[in-house]
Every structure is written in C-alpha cells, then in structure tokens.
C-alpha cells in the first residue's frame, strides 16, 4: 500500500502458521508484530515446519520459547529477503535481545542472524511511545 500496491493483495490470517506469500521475495519488509505473543495454542504447524524443512523453511534457525513469538516473526520476515539483499525493519520489545540462555532457541536465532551479517543496527525507542504500553522497544 505504501507503493500504490493494490490493497486486495493483503491477506488475513496467522502469519506464523500460514505464509500468505510463500514464494515471494521483497525489497522491503516492515512490521510491528504483537509483543510477546504466546504461540503455544498453534505451535503444531510451526514445530512441524521447523522439523521437516529446517533452513529451507522459515524457522530453521530455531524456535523461541512459546511465551514469546517475536523471533518467529523476525525469521518469517528474513525468509522473504531477496538473495541479493533486502531491507528489513521490525519493532520489538527489548526481551528478544537478551532472553534465553546460550544454546537456547533464542540464542541460536540471534547467532544465525549475526553469522549471516543481517543485523545493521538496533535502536532503543523512548518509553511510552506506543499507545497503552510502557514496554521498552
């Protein structure tokens, strides 16, 4: 919509359980997914994709704890990058930066991002910037 793309191309559904654009790659991917979304109730298709497709799917780097799906959203976005490069911007709470012990799903996802040189920067936004939440972003 930001580049006069027909709004009819928008899709309803759960991004994590069903990729509405499985074969498309994009120049820019921007998102502000829900903070700390619990994905336990619909974990079966996510775990299935992770186990069966590995890095050929969206969640090959690992699975975070079921109480916070932020890094699932980020992996989904990175899976839609063009091979020659894309720009990805995501607004998250601060917890995906430090949660999870070494070797955990979160830690392995962060390592995968760094090893692929996809992290360009992290910006701390002011508190109270988002309506109805004091969570640091």
N, CA, C and O atoms as CSV, one atom per row, in Angstrom:
chain,resi,resn,atom,element,x,y,z
A,1,UNK,N,N,0.819,-1.190,0.000
A,1,UNK,CA,C,0.000,0.000,0.000
A,1,UNK,C,C,0.863,1.253,0.000
A,1,UNK,O,O,0.451,2.289,-0.522
A,2,UNK,N,N,2.068,1.167,0.587
A,2,UNK,CA,C,2.934,2.334,0.634
A,2,UNK,C,C,3.460,2.685,-0.747
A,2,UNK,O,O,3.869,3.822,-0.983
A,3,UNK,N,N,3.454,1.721,-1.663
A,3,UNK,CA,C,3.941,1.976,-3.013
A,3,UNK,C,C,2.837,1.763,-4.040
A,3,UNK,O,O,3.091,1.284,-5.145
A,4,UNK,N,N,1.610,2.122,-3.670
A,4,UNK,CA,C,0.447,2.017,-4.550
A,4,UNK,C,C,0.164,0.594,-5.011
A,4,UNK,O,O,-0.340,0.383,-6.114
A,5,UNK,N,N,0.484,-0.370,-4.179
A,5,UNK,CA,C,0.123,-1.751,-4.476
A,5,UNK,C,C,-1.325,-1.947,-4.055
A,5,UNK,O,O,-1.749,-1.436,-3.019
A,6,UNK,N,N,-2.062,-2.666,-4.835
A,6,UNK,CA,C,-3.482,-2.888,-4.594
A,6,UNK,C,C,-3.712,-3.497,-3.210
A,6,UNK,O,O,-3.145,-4.545,-2.901
A,7,UNK,N,N,-4.529,-2.864,-2.378
A,7,UNK,CA,C,-4.821,-3.412,-1.042
A,7,UNK,C,C,-5.456,-4.803,-1.096
A,7,UNK,O,O,-5.455,-5.516,-0.093
A,8,UNK,N,N,-5.992,-5.192,-2.239
A,8,UNK,CA,C,-6.566,-6.529,-2.372
A,8,UNK,C,C,-5.494,-7.610,-2.216
A,8,UNK,O,O,-5.824,-8.779,-2.015
A,9,UNK,N,N,-4.225,-7.236,-2.306
A,9,UNK,CA,C,-3.136,-8.199,-2.114
A,9,UNK,C,C,-2.900,-8.499,-0.636
A,9,UNK,O,O,-2.142,-9.409,-0.302
A,10,UNK,N,N,-3.540,-7.745,0.242
A,10,UNK,CA,C,-3.408,-8.022,1.671
A,10,UNK,C,C,-4.137,-9.316,1.994
A,10,UNK,O,O,-5.135,-9.649,1.355
A,11,UNK,N,N,-3.637,-10.047,2.991
A,11,UNK,CA,C,-4.232,-11.306,3.379
A,11,UNK,C,C,-4.530,-11.322,4.872
A,11,UNK,O,O,-3.764,-10.787,5.673
A,12,UNK,N,N,-5.631,-11.929,5.231
A,12,UNK,CA,C,-5.959,-12.155,6.628
A,12,UNK,C,C,-5.448,-13.525,7.033
A,12,UNK,O,O,-5.346,-14.428,6.203
A,13,UNK,N,N,-5.134,-13.674,8.289
A,13,UNK,CA,C,-4.708,-14.973,8.780
A,13,UNK,C,C,-3.569,-14.840,9.763
A,13,UNK,O,O,-3.171,-13.735,10.131
A,14,UNK,N,N,-3.054,-15.969,10.179
A,14,UNK,CA,C,-1.957,-16.022,11.129
A,14,UNK,C,C,-0.654,-16.179,10.355
A,14,UNK,O,O,-0.408,-17.219,9.744
A,15,UNK,N,N,0.160,-15.164,10.383
A,15,UNK,CA,C,1.433,-15.154,9.656
A,15,UNK,C,C,2.315,-16.330,10.033
A,15,UNK,O,O,3.025,-16.865,9.181
A,16,UNK,N,N,2.285,-16.741,11.290
A,16,UNK,CA,C,3.188,-17.776,11.761
A,16,UNK,C,C,2.771,-19.182,11.331
A,16,UNK,O,O,3.625,-20.044,11.125
A,17,UNK,N,N,1.475,-19.417,11.196
A,17,UNK,CA,C,1.023,-20.769,10.831
A,17,UNK,C,C,0.770,-20.924,9.340
A,17,UNK,O,O,0.724,-22.047,8.838
A,18,UNK,N,N,0.607,-19.829,8.632
A,18,UNK,CA,C,0.350,-19.917,7.205
A,18,UNK,C,C,0.927,-18.732,6.460
A,18,UNK,O,O,0.400,-17.624,6.558
A,19,UNK,N,N,1.991,-18.946,5.726
A,19,UNK,CA,C,2.631,-17.879,4.959
A,19,UNK,C,C,1.757,-17.552,3.745
A,19,UNK,O,O,1.612,-18.382,2.848
A,20,UNK,N,N,1.184,-16.365,3.712
A,20,UNK,CA,C,0.292,-15.973,2.622
A,20,UNK,C,C,1.039,-15.689,1.321
A,20,UNK,O,O,0.418,-15.620,0.260
A,21,UNK,N,N,2.339,-15.526,1.385
A,21,UNK,CA,C,3.158,-15.236,0.201
A,21,UNK,C,C,4.394,-16.144,0.206
A,21,UNK,O,O,5.518,-15.645,0.243
A,22,UNK,N,N,4.206,-17.455,0.169
A,22,UNK,CA,C,5.325,-18.383,0.392
A,22,UNK,C,C,6.453,-18.312,-0.623
A,22,UNK,O,O,7.587,-18.658,-0.291
A,23,UNK,N,N,6.188,-17.880,-1.836
A,23,UNK,CA,C,7.242,-17.881,-2.855
A,23,UNK,C,C,7.754,-16.489,-3.186
A,23,UNK,O,O,8.668,-16.352,-3.999
A,24,UNK,N,N,7.195,-15.469,-2.587
A,24,UNK,CA,C,7.581,-14.101,-2.934
A,24,UNK,C,C,8.734,-13.606,-2.071
A,24,UNK,O,O,8.848,-13.941,-0.892
A,25,UNK,N,N,9.580,-12.799,-2.697
A,25,UNK,CA,C,10.681,-12.116,-2.012
A,25,UNK,C,C,10.455,-10.622,-2.189
A,25,UNK,O,O,9.906,-10.192,-3.203
A,26,UNK,N,N,10.872,-9.836,-1.216
A,26,UNK,CA,C,10.565,-8.412,-1.211
A,26,UNK,C,C,11.819,-7.565,-1.007
A,26,UNK,O,O,12.791,-8.003,-0.391
A,27,UNK,N,N,11.776,-6.351,-1.535
A,27,UNK,CA,C,12.865,-5.400,-1.315
A,27,UNK,C,C,12.845,-4.866,0.111
A,27,UNK,O,O,13.890,-4.685,0.735
A,28,UNK,N,N,11.639,-4.617,0.618
A,28,UNK,CA,C,11.457,-4.056,1.963
A,28,UNK,C,C,10.417,-4.875,2.715
A,28,UNK,O,O,9.376,-5.230,2.162
A,29,UNK,N,N,10.704,-5.173,3.981
A,29,UNK,CA,C,9.764,-5.874,4.839
A,29,UNK,C,C,9.727,-5.108,6.160
A,29,UNK,O,O,10.738,-5.013,6.856
A,30,UNK,N,N,8.570,-4.569,6.499
A,30,UNK,CA,C,8.402,-3.771,7.711
A,30,UNK,C,C,7.295,-4.370,8.564
A,30,UNK,O,O,6.266,-4.783,8.030
A,31,UNK,N,N,7.485,-4.427,9.887
A,31,UNK,CA,C,6.447,-4.985,10.748
A,31,UNK,C,C,6.576,-4.471,12.174
A,31,UNK,O,O,7.656,-4.111,12.641
A,32,UNK,N,N,5.452,-4.452,12.830
A,32,UNK,CA,C,5.359,-4.192,14.259
A,32,UNK,C,C,4.462,-5.294,14.822
A,32,UNK,O,O,3.300,-5.046,15.143
A,33,UNK,N,N,5.010,-6.531,14.946
A,33,UNK,CA,C,4.183,-7.644,15.417
A,33,UNK,C,C,3.828,-7.466,16.892
A,33,UNK,O,O,4.439,-6.656,17.590
A,34,UNK,N,N,2.852,-8.218,17.356
A,34,UNK,CA,C,2.479,-8.103,18.781
A,34,UNK,C,C,3.631,-8.511,19.681
A,34,UNK,O,O,4.328,-9.490,19.411
A,35,UNK,N,N,3.823,-7.764,20.739
A,35,UNK,CA,C,4.905,-8.049,21.681
A,35,UNK,C,C,4.579,-9.302,22.488
A,35,UNK,O,O,3.467,-9.454,22.995
A,36,UNK,N,N,5.547,-10.187,22.602
A,36,UNK,CA,C,5.415,-11.335,23.481
A,36,UNK,C,C,4.236,-12.234,23.176
A,36,UNK,O,O,3.616,-12.765,24.097
A,37,UNK,N,N,3.911,-12.421,21.906
A,37,UNK,CA,C,2.758,-13.248,21.565
A,37,UNK,C,C,3.032,-14.705,21.938
A,37,UNK,O,O,4.064,-15.268,21.572
A,38,UNK,N,N,2.097,-15.304,22.669
A,38,UNK,CA,C,2.198,-16.700,23.067
A,38,UNK,C,C,1.724,-17.557,21.897
A,38,UNK,O,O,0.597,-17.398,21.427
A,39,UNK,N,N,2.571,-18.455,21.431
A,39,UNK,CA,C,2.226,-19.257,20.258
A,39,UNK,C,C,1.991,-20.730,20.584
A,39,UNK,O,O,1.965,-21.572,19.686
A,40,UNK,N,N,1.821,-21.039,21.865
A,40,UNK,CA,C,1.615,-22.419,22.288
A,40,UNK,C,C,0.350,-23.024,21.681
A,40,UNK,O,O,0.358,-24.190,21.287
A,41,UNK,N,N,-0.721,-22.264,21.599
A,41,UNK,CA,C,-2.011,-22.785,21.124
A,41,UNK,C,C,-1.968,-23.225,19.662
A,41,UNK,O,O,-2.761,-24.070,19.247
A,42,UNK,N,N,-1.061,-22.667,18.890
A,42,UNK,CA,C,-0.968,-23.034,17.473
A,42,UNK,C,C,0.468,-23.425,17.106
A,42,UNK,O,O,0.945,-23.124,16.012
A,43,UNK,N,N,1.139,-24.094,18.033
A,43,UNK,CA,C,2.541,-24.442,17.839
A,43,UNK,C,C,2.772,-25.600,16.869
A,43,UNK,O,O,3.853,-25.703,16.290
A,44,UNK,N,N,1.788,-26.467,16.680
A,44,UNK,CA,C,1.995,-27.680,15.864
A,44,UNK,C,C,2.500,-27.383,14.454
A,44,UNK,O,O,3.505,-27.972,14.056
A,45,UNK,N,N,1.861,-26.497,13.666
A,45,UNK,CA,C,2.383,-26.262,12.319
A,45,UNK,C,C,3.743,-25.568,12.309
A,45,UNK,O,O,4.525,-25.762,11.378
A,46,UNK,N,N,4.030,-24.772,13.316
A,46,UNK,CA,C,5.325,-24.091,13.406
A,46,UNK,C,C,6.431,-25.106,13.696
A,46,UNK,O,O,7.470,-25.107,13.036
A,47,UNK,N,N,6.200,-25.964,14.681
A,47,UNK,CA,C,7.178,-27.003,15.008
A,47,UNK,C,C,7.359,-27.967,13.839
A,47,UNK,O,O,8.472,-28.410,13.557
A,48,UNK,N,N,6.263,-28.288,13.166
A,48,UNK,CA,C,6.324,-29.180,12.014
A,48,UNK,C,C,7.187,-28.590,10.904
A,48,UNK,O,O,8.025,-29.284,10.328
A,49,UNK,N,N,6.979,-27.298,10.603
A,49,UNK,CA,C,7.793,-26.639,9.569
A,49,UNK,C,C,9.262,-26.619,9.974
A,49,UNK,O,O,10.139,-26.881,9.150
A,50,UNK,N,N,9.529,-26.314,11.220
A,50,UNK,CA,C,10.902,-26.276,11.725
A,50,UNK,C,C,11.585,-27.636,11.573
A,50,UNK,O,O,12.712,-27.722,11.085
A,51,UNK,N,N,10.895,-28.693,11.996
A,51,UNK,CA,C,11.494,-30.035,11.974
A,51,UNK,C,C,11.634,-30.589,10.563
A,51,UNK,O,O,12.654,-31.199,10.244
A,52,UNK,N,N,10.642,-30.392,9.721
A,52,UNK,CA,C,10.648,-31.004,8.386
A,52,UNK,C,C,11.412,-30.200,7.337
A,52,UNK,O,O,12.016,-30.775,6.432
A,53,UNK,N,N,11.389,-28.866,7.457
A,53,UNK,CA,C,12.004,-28.046,6.418
A,53,UNK,C,C,13.338,-27.439,6.830
A,53,UNK,O,O,14.123,-27.039,5.971
A,54,UNK,N,N,13.603,-27.364,8.114
A,54,UNK,CA,C,14.864,-26.778,8.572
A,54,UNK,C,C,15.087,-25.404,7.959
A,54,UNK,O,O,14.178,-24.574,7.944
A,55,UNK,N,N,16.283,-25.161,7.457
A,55,UNK,CA,C,16.605,-23.854,6.874
A,55,UNK,C,C,15.942,-23.632,5.520
A,55,UNK,O,O,16.024,-22.531,4.975
A,56,UNK,N,N,15.294,-24.640,4.968
A,56,UNK,CA,C,14.526,-24.446,3.733
A,56,UNK,C,C,13.153,-23.865,4.045
A,56,UNK,O,O,12.451,-23.416,3.138
A,57,UNK,N,N,12.770,-23.867,5.296
A,57,UNK,CA,C,11.532,-23.253,5.753
A,57,UNK,C,C,11.840,-21.926,6.424
A,57,UNK,O,O,12.945,-21.396,6.301
A,58,UNK,N,N,10.869,-21.402,7.123
A,58,UNK,CA,C,11.041,-20.085,7.747
A,58,UNK,C,C,11.690,-20.141,9.115
A,58,UNK,O,O,12.246,-19.138,9.562
A,59,UNK,N,N,11.639,-21.268,9.793
A,59,UNK,CA,C,12.065,-21.320,11.189
A,59,UNK,C,C,13.263,-22.240,11.414
A,59,UNK,O,O,13.376,-22.871,12.464
A,60,UNK,N,N,14.139,-22.314,10.443
A,60,UNK,CA,C,15.279,-23.215,10.510
A,60,UNK,C,C,16.307,-22.863,11.564
A,60,UNK,O,O,17.020,-23.741,12.050
A,61,UNK,N,N,16.395,-21.605,11.921
A,61,UNK,CA,C,17.416,-21.187,12.892
A,61,UNK,C,C,17.101,-21.648,14.304
A,61,UNK,O,O,18.002,-21.771,15.133
A,62,UNK,N,N,15.835,-21.903,14.584
A,62,UNK,CA,C,15.455,-22.347,15.917
A,62,UNK,C,C,14.093,-21.839,16.307
A,62,UNK,O,O,13.500,-21.005,15.623
A,63,UNK,N,N,13.610,-22.352,17.412
A,63,UNK,CA,C,12.315,-21.944,17.931
A,63,UNK,C,C,12.497,-21.290,19.295
A,63,UNK,O,O,13.147,-21.863,20.170
A,64,UNK,N,N,11.938,-20.110,19.487
A,64,UNK,CA,C,11.992,-19.482,20.807
A,64,UNK,C,C,10.995,-20.152,21.751
A,64,UNK,O,O,10.200,-20.994,21.332
A,65,UNK,N,N,11.044,-19.776,23.007
A,65,UNK,CA,C,10.065,-20.315,23.958
A,65,UNK,C,C,8.659,-19.914,23.508
A,65,UNK,O,O,8.479,-18.887,22.854
A,66,UNK,N,N,7.681,-20.718,23.855
A,66,UNK,CA,C,6.319,-20.498,23.352
A,66,UNK,C,C,5.654,-19.260,23.936
A,66,UNK,O,O,4.591,-18.862,23.459
A,67,UNK,N,N,6.235,-18.650,24.934
A,67,UNK,CA,C,5.634,-17.461,25.537
A,67,UNK,C,C,5.970,-16.168,24.790
A,67,UNK,O,O,5.420,-15.116,25.117
A,68,UNK,N,N,6.869,-16.222,23.788
A,68,UNK,CA,C,7.209,-15.015,23.030
A,68,UNK,C,C,7.612,-15.392,21.605
A,68,UNK,O,O,8.694,-15.929,21.370
A,69,UNK,N,N,6.721,-15.099,20.665
A,69,UNK,CA,C,6.956,-15.438,19.266
A,69,UNK,C,C,7.644,-14.353,18.462
A,69,UNK,O,O,7.673,-14.441,17.235
A,70,UNK,N,N,8.196,-13.338,19.098
A,70,UNK,CA,C,8.819,-12.229,18.377
A,70,UNK,C,C,9.872,-12.695,17.370
A,70,UNK,O,O,9.912,-12.213,16.239
A,71,UNK,N,N,10.715,-13.627,17.784
A,71,UNK,CA,C,11.770,-14.086,16.886
A,71,UNK,C,C,11.237,-14.994,15.777
A,71,UNK,O,O,11.915,-15.202,14.771
A,72,UNK,N,N,10.038,-15.530,15.950
A,72,UNK,CA,C,9.389,-16.244,14.844
A,72,UNK,C,C,8.993,-15.251,13.751
A,72,UNK,O,O,9.195,-15.508,12.564
A,73,UNK,N,N,8.426,-14.115,14.164
A,73,UNK,CA,C,8.069,-13.076,13.200
A,73,UNK,C,C,9.310,-12.593,12.455
A,73,UNK,O,O,9.272,-12.399,11.240
A,74,UNK,N,N,10.398,-12.402,13.177
A,74,UNK,CA,C,11.629,-11.934,12.543
A,74,UNK,C,C,12.157,-12.967,11.540
A,74,UNK,O,O,12.568,-12.599,10.439
A,75,UNK,N,N,12.152,-14.243,11.903
A,75,UNK,CA,C,12.599,-15.273,10.961
A,75,UNK,C,C,11.705,-15.315,9.720
A,75,UNK,O,O,12.184,-15.494,8.600
A,76,UNK,N,N,10.407,-15.149,9.937
A,76,UNK,CA,C,9.474,-15.108,8.796
A,76,UNK,C,C,9.855,-13.973,7.850
A,76,UNK,O,O,9.894,-14.156,6.633
A,77,UNK,N,N,10.131,-12.820,8.408
A,77,UNK,CA,C,10.497,-11.663,7.592
A,77,UNK,C,C,11.805,-11.912,6.842
A,77,UNK,O,O,11.909,-11.604,5.654
A,78,UNK,N,N,12.794,-12.464,7.524
A,78,UNK,CA,C,14.084,-12.727,6.891
A,78,UNK,C,C,13.957,-13.760,5.770
A,78,UNK,O,O,14.728,-13.734,4.812
A,79,UNK,N,N,12.991,-14.665,5.889
A,79,UNK,CA,C,12.792,-15.674,4.842
A,79,UNK,C,C,12.280,-15.055,3.542
A,79,UNK,O,O,12.333,-15.689,2.488
A,80,UNK,N,N,11.789,-13.830,3.614
A,80,UNK,CA,C,11.264,-13.152,2.430
A,80,UNK,C,C,12.249,-12.149,1.834
A,80,UNK,O,O,11.883,-11.342,0.979
A,81,UNK,N,N,13.502,-12.203,2.293
A,81,UNK,CA,C,14.528,-11.339,1.713
A,81,UNK,C,C,14.948,-11.862,0.349
A,81,UNK,O,O,14.962,-13.071,0.116
A,82,UNK,N,N,15.286,-10.960,-0.538
A,82,UNK,CA,C,15.834,-11.346,-1.841
A,82,UNK,C,C,17.273,-11.809,-1.646
A,82,UNK,O,O,17.973,-11.295,-0.774
A,83,UNK,N,N,17.724,-12.774,-2.449
A,83,UNK,CA,C,19.105,-13.268,-2.292
A,83,UNK,C,C,20.161,-12.171,-2.386
A,83,UNK,O,O,21.187,-12.232,-1.708
A,84,UNK,N,N,19.908,-11.168,-3.227
A,84,UNK,CA,C,20.872,-10.075,-3.378
A,84,UNK,C,C,20.763,-9.056,-2.252
A,84,UNK,O,O,21.575,-8.135,-2.168
A,85,UNK,N,N,19.775,-9.213,-1.397
A,85,UNK,CA,C,19.628,-8.307,-0.266
A,85,UNK,C,C,18.312,-7.569,-0.259
A,85,UNK,O,O,17.758,-7.247,-1.310
A,86,UNK,N,N,17.824,-7.309,0.913
A,86,UNK,CA,C,16.591,-6.569,1.160
A,86,UNK,C,C,16.795,-5.760,2.423
A,86,UNK,O,O,17.801,-5.917,3.115
A,87,UNK,N,N,15.859,-4.913,2.715
A,87,UNK,CA,C,15.893,-4.160,3.978
A,87,UNK,C,C,14.725,-4.640,4.831
A,87,UNK,O,O,13.584,-4.681,4.371
A,88,UNK,N,N,15.016,-5.000,6.068
A,88,UNK,CA,C,14.011,-5.490,6.992
A,88,UNK,C,C,14.023,-4.581,8.209
A,88,UNK,O,O,15.078,-4.301,8.778
A,89,UNK,N,N,12.851,-4.125,8.599
A,89,UNK,CA,C,12.723,-3.311,9.802
A,89,UNK,C,C,11.610,-3.864,10.662
A,89,UNK,O,O,10.504,-4.103,10.177
A,90,UNK,N,N,11.895,-4.067,11.935
A,90,UNK,CA,C,10.901,-4.644,12.835
A,90,UNK,C,C,10.956,-3.911,14.172
A,90,UNK,O,O,12.036,-3.574,14.658
A,91,UNK,N,N,9.800,-3.668,14.759
A,91,UNK,CA,C,9.707,-3.043,16.070
A,91,UNK,C,C,9.342,-4.144,17.065
A,91,UNK,O,O,8.287,-4.767,16.954
A,92,UNK,N,N,10.220,-4.373,18.029
A,92,UNK,CA,C,10.020,-5.413,19.035
A,92,UNK,C,C,10.247,-4.844,20.427
A,92,UNK,O,O,10.863,-3.791,20.591
A,93,UNK,N,N,9.743,-5.554,21.422
A,93,UNK,CA,C,10.115,-5.215,22.797
A,93,UNK,C,C,11.586,-5.583,22.962
A,93,UNK,O,O,12.161,-6.232,22.088
A,94,UNK,N,N,12.186,-5.185,24.044
A,94,UNK,CA,C,13.600,-5.444,24.245
A,94,UNK,C,C,13.938,-6.887,24.586
A,94,UNK,O,O,15.095,-7.286,24.461
A,95,UNK,N,N,12.964,-7.676,25.011
A,95,UNK,CA,C,13.276,-9.016,25.517
A,95,UNK,C,C,13.922,-9.954,24.497
A,95,UNK,O,O,14.761,-10.754,24.911
A,96,UNK,N,N,13.600,-9.924,23.190
A,96,UNK,CA,C,14.277,-10.839,22.271
A,96,UNK,C,C,15.789,-10.600,22.161
A,96,UNK,O,O,16.514,-11.450,21.643
A,97,UNK,N,N,16.260,-9.459,22.640
A,97,UNK,CA,C,17.695,-9.178,22.593
A,97,UNK,C,C,18.488,-9.973,23.626
A,97,UNK,O,O,19.669,-10.254,23.422
A,98,UNK,N,N,17.845,-10.334,24.730
A,98,UNK,CA,C,18.606,-10.945,25.817
A,98,UNK,C,C,17.978,-12.200,26.409
A,98,UNK,O,O,18.614,-12.845,27.243
A,99,UNK,N,N,16.771,-12.577,26.024
A,99,UNK,CA,C,16.126,-13.740,26.636
A,99,UNK,C,C,16.717,-15.040,26.095
A,99,UNK,O,O,17.196,-15.098,24.963
A,100,UNK,N,N,16.673,-16.053,26.907
A,100,UNK,CA,C,17.168,-17.364,26.507
A,100,UNK,C,C,18.639,-17.549,26.823
A,100,UNK,O,O,19.461,-16.677,26.541
A,101,UNK,N,N,18.959,-18.680,27.405
A,101,UNK,CA,C,20.345,-18.998,27.744
A,101,UNK,C,C,21.118,-19.394,26.499
A,101,UNK,O,O,20.526,-19.659,25.452
A,102,UNK,N,N,22.436,-19.434,26.609
A,102,UNK,CA,C,23.287,-19.872,25.498
A,102,UNK,C,C,22.836,-21.254,25.047
A,102,UNK,O,O,22.633,-22.150,25.865
A,103,UNK,N,N,22.682,-21.415,23.745
A,103,UNK,CA,C,22.237,-22.685,23.183
A,103,UNK,C,C,20.735,-22.833,23.085
A,103,UNK,O,O,20.243,-23.794,22.493
A,104,UNK,N,N,19.997,-21.892,23.661
A,104,UNK,CA,C,18.533,-21.948,23.579
A,104,UNK,C,C,18.089,-21.531,22.182
A,104,UNK,O,O,18.896,-21.066,21.378
A,105,UNK,N,N,16.793,-21.701,21.900
A,105,UNK,CA,C,16.264,-21.292,20.605
A,105,UNK,C,C,16.526,-19.831,20.313
A,105,UNK,O,O,16.948,-19.484,19.210
A,106,UNK,N,N,16.279,-18.960,21.298
A,106,UNK,CA,C,16.502,-17.526,21.110
A,106,UNK,C,C,17.965,-17.230,20.806
A,106,UNK,O,O,18.277,-16.457,19.901
A,107,UNK,N,N,18.856,-17.853,21.571
A,107,UNK,CA,C,20.293,-17.645,21.386
A,107,UNK,C,C,20.741,-18.103,19.998
A,107,UNK,O,O,21.530,-17.422,19.342
A,108,UNK,N,N,20.240,-19.252,19.555
A,108,UNK,CA,C,20.615,-19.773,18.239
A,108,UNK,C,C,20.078,-18.893,17.105
A,108,UNK,O,O,20.738,-18.730,16.079
A,109,UNK,N,N,18.904,-18.337,17.288
A,109,UNK,CA,C,18.342,-17.433,16.270
A,109,UNK,C,C,19.198,-16.173,16.177
A,109,UNK,O,O,19.533,-15.730,15.078
A,110,UNK,N,N,19.550,-15.596,17.321
A,110,UNK,CA,C,20.399,-14.399,17.311
A,110,UNK,C,C,21.750,-14.693,16.665
A,110,UNK,O,O,22.258,-13.881,15.893
A,111,UNK,N,N,22.330,-15.847,16.976
A,111,UNK,CA,C,23.618,-16.227,16.384
A,111,UNK,C,C,23.500,-16.350,14.865
A,111,UNK,O,O,24.372,-15.881,14.132
A,112,UNK,N,N,22.434,-16.973,14.398
A,112,UNK,CA,C,22.185,-17.150,12.966
A,112,UNK,C,C,22.092,-15.797,12.266
A,112,UNK,O,O,22.639,-15.624,11.177
A,113,UNK,N,N,21.407,-14.845,12.881
A,113,UNK,CA,C,21.278,-13.500,12.300
A,113,UNK,C,C,22.652,-12.832,12.210
A,113,UNK,O,O,22.988,-12.240,11.185
A,114,UNK,N,N,23.440,-12.927,13.274
A,114,UNK,CA,C,24.771,-12.315,13.278
A,114,UNK,C,C,25.714,-12.996,12.293
A,114,UNK,O,O,26.459,-12.323,11.580
A,115,UNK,N,N,25.687,-14.315,12.250
A,115,UNK,CA,C,26.575,-15.042,11.342
A,115,UNK,C,C,26.263,-14.757,9.877
A,115,UNK,O,O,27.153,-14.825,9.029
A,116,UNK,N,N,25.013,-14.440,9.576
A,116,UNK,CA,C,24.634,-14.098,8.206
A,116,UNK,C,C,24.786,-12.606,7.917
A,116,UNK,O,O,24.457,-12.149,6.823
A,117,UNK,N,N,25.280,-11.850,8.890
A,117,UNK,CA,C,25.533,-10.412,8.746
A,117,UNK,C,C,24.281,-9.637,8.341
A,117,UNK,O,O,24.341,-8.734,7.507
A,118,UNK,N,N,23.143,-10.002,8.946
A,118,UNK,CA,C,21.886,-9.329,8.626
A,118,UNK,C,C,21.554,-8.199,9.602
A,118,UNK,O,O,20.645,-7.413,9.334
A,119,UNK,N,N,22.254,-8.102,10.705
A,119,UNK,CA,C,21.944,-7.060,11.681
A,119,UNK,C,C,22.715,-5.796,11.341
A,119,UNK,O,O,23.945,-5.770,11.362
A,120,UNK,N,N,21.975,-4.764,11.032
A,120,UNK,CA,C,22.599,-3.487,10.707
A,120,UNK,C,C,22.592,-2.547,11.904
A,120,UNK,O,O,23.515,-1.752,12.081
A,121,UNK,N,N,21.564,-2.638,12.714
A,121,UNK,CA,C,21.510,-1.758,13.866
A,121,UNK,C,C,20.336,-2.069,14.766
A,121,UNK,O,O,19.368,-2.712,14.361
A,122,UNK,N,N,20.442,-1.598,15.999
A,122,UNK,CA,C,19.371,-1.702,16.981
A,122,UNK,C,C,19.145,-0.301,17.522
A,122,UNK,O,O,20.093,0.375,17.921
A,123,UNK,N,N,17.912,0.130,17.535
A,123,UNK,CA,C,17.565,1.468,18.009
A,123,UNK,C,C,16.630,1.330,19.204
A,123,UNK,O,O,15.585,0.686,19.103
A,124,UNK,N,N,16.996,1.927,20.331
A,124,UNK,CA,C,16.130,1.931,21.504
A,124,UNK,C,C,15.190,3.132,21.387
A,124,UNK,O,O,15.639,4.275,21.307
A,125,UNK,N,N,13.912,2.868,21.378
A,125,UNK,CA,C,12.909,3.932,21.288
A,125,UNK,C,C,12.507,4.378,22.691
A,125,UNK,O,O,12.638,3.610,23.644
A,126,UNK,N,N,12.020,5.607,22.826
A,126,UNK,CA,C,11.621,6.096,24.150
A,126,UNK,C,C,10.433,5.330,24.721
A,126,UNK,O,O,9.579,4.845,23.978
A,127,UNK,N,N,10.389,5.226,26.054
A,127,UNK,CA,C,9.221,4.629,26.712
A,127,UNK,C,C,7.979,5.446,26.381
A,127,UNK,O,O,8.080,6.617,26.016
A,128,UNK,N,N,6.838,4.846,26.506
A,128,UNK,CA,C,5.539,5.494,26.280
A,128,UNK,C,C,5.345,5.949,24.837
A,128,UNK,O,O,4.468,6.769,24.565
A,129,UNK,N,N,6.137,5.439,23.921
A,129,UNK,CA,C,5.987,5.835,22.532
A,129,UNK,C,C,4.776,5.191,21.889
A,129,UNK,O,O,4.169,5.766,20.986
A,130,UNK,N,N,4.418,3.996,22.350
A,130,UNK,CA,C,3.273,3.286,21.807
A,130,UNK,C,C,2.106,3.369,22.766
A,130,UNK,O,O,2.259,3.195,23.975
A,131,UNK,N,N,0.969,3.631,22.225
A,131,UNK,CA,C,-0.258,3.806,22.995
A,131,UNK,C,C,-0.524,2.598,23.891
A,131,UNK,O,O,-0.461,1.451,23.449
A,132,UNK,N,N,-0.814,2.872,25.122
A,132,UNK,CA,C,-1.287,1.873,26.086
A,132,UNK,C,C,-0.221,0.851,26.492
A,132,UNK,O,O,-0.573,-0.222,26.982
A,133,UNK,N,N,1.047,1.143,26.306
A,133,UNK,CA,C,2.095,0.247,26.798
A,133,UNK,C,C,3.310,1.052,27.226
A,133,UNK,O,O,3.689,2.023,26.571
A,134,UNK,N,N,3.904,0.646,28.312
A,134,UNK,CA,C,5.135,1.268,28.768
A,134,UNK,C,C,6.345,0.393,28.488
A,134,UNK,O,O,7.440,0.660,28.981
A,135,UNK,N,N,6.146,-0.647,27.700
A,135,UNK,CA,C,7.221,-1.579,27.383
A,135,UNK,C,C,8.285,-0.885,26.536
A,135,UNK,O,O,7.964,-0.176,25.582
A,136,UNK,N,N,9.533,-1.091,26.888
A,136,UNK,CA,C,10.632,-0.533,26.102
A,136,UNK,C,C,10.715,-1.261,24.762
A,136,UNK,O,O,10.558,-2.480,24.692
A,137,UNK,N,N,10.966,-0.493,23.701
A,137,UNK,CA,C,11.025,-1.086,22.357
A,137,UNK,C,C,12.372,-0.775,21.726
A,137,UNK,O,O,12.632,-1.182,20.593
